[in-house]
Amino acid sequence: MTDLTPEDLELAEAKRLAAEPPQPIPDATDLPDDVRDGRAEDKGDSPNHYEGD
Amino acid sequence: MAGLAVSSGPGTPSRFLPQGPATSCVIQGHALGWLNCTCNAFAMATDQGSVNRVRLTGCDFRESTRDVAGGTTLLQNEPLAESRGVKVDVYVGSRVVTPYFGALQLQAGRGIVVQGNTKALLMTNSQSTGGPVNHAVFVSQVKGGTTGHPNQALVYDPAADGRVAGWGKAAQGPQWWSWGRLLNFAAALRPWGDGDPRVLGPGKWYCAIFPDTNPHFHPRYGGTRSIPFPDRTRIDRSTGQWSYKTPAYGVTNRVQPKLEDGDLFVAYQYTIRSGIKWAGNHDGTRWVPASRLSHVGGST
């Protein structure tokens, strides 16, 4: 006897599907690999933010 | 019932790591705190992905990149996590994945660093930056919804430090986001930089996916979840060498090595067959009579 709940079954299904490799996305071919975090001045606030970017 | 996975829930980072202030990370005279969102997100993801074994700071990741100009990329941060034994799958450029794929990984117990743009967070209770800017957050887990389509995501936003700014008060610490908010955040990413108006759009994620830390087992022979889960036991010293057997009584699995006195045996499930209580491993391929174990139900 096992005590499988609906949540257990959903997890099993998610794990099964998650193990499959991702499918290529056709319109992604021109996207750059290197995307950096953005400008510091739009994140931190004076006087602590970094002005050098 | 073999093949089904039974879980007790994913882990979490041992601590929230805010990226600010700028002086939280100074390298070669550069105050980089507010440029370290990906670094800090990686630090928290590595913490969770190692089940809290590897505890690095965002500045550790930043230093590993040997880059002090601007922000960092997912690929720049990957090597340090990998060098500490935490496998990371990075999906960028032509290899970006769908949000559906990301959702499945999260539901399966893996944490994900997702890149996006904070434009989607402005004027919401998740706002953590003064303006729209490319950013990275760590998504620890999800809940609700259906397979591939969760309702909510537990997000560790490194900029969410609760500071009071001219534009208001930043969100503070881990926060449950609606799944839609996370989708909007990821879709708002500007892949060619903040200065380029082109956005990534829906249906694609720039992300780094960390190991499954969701303890689970595959029940066999009617095995039920151990308490605690998993149950770290030891081969009893009075036993001597012991071959793994199966609950099909007396059948020795000859390909398995013998267990030595004091060896660790992590039991994920127990079953009773022919009056004998058996302890099984994660996938039910290794079994030991519970009478041959010590520390059952305790800790090693």
Interface residues (C-beta under 8 A of the other chain):
Chain A: M1 T2 D3 L4 D8 L9 E10 L11 A12 E13 A14 K15 R16 L17 A18 A19 P22 Q23 P24 I25 A28 T29 D30 L31 P32 D33 D34 V35 R36 D37 G38 R39 A40 E41 D42 K43 G44 D45 N48 H49 Y50 G52 D53
Chain B: M1 G3 L4 A5 V6 S7 Q19 G20 P21 A22 T23 H30 A31 L32 G33 W34 L35 N36 C37 T38 G70 G71 T72 T73 L74 L75 Q76 Y91 V92 G93 S94 R95 V96 V97 T98 F101 L104 Q105 Q107 A108 G109 R110 Q115 N117 T118 S128 T129 G130 G131 P132 V133 N134 H135 A136 T146 T147 G148 A159 R163 A165 G166 L189 R190 P191 W192 G193 D194 L200 G203 K204 Y206 D212 N214 H216 P219 G222 G223 T224 R225
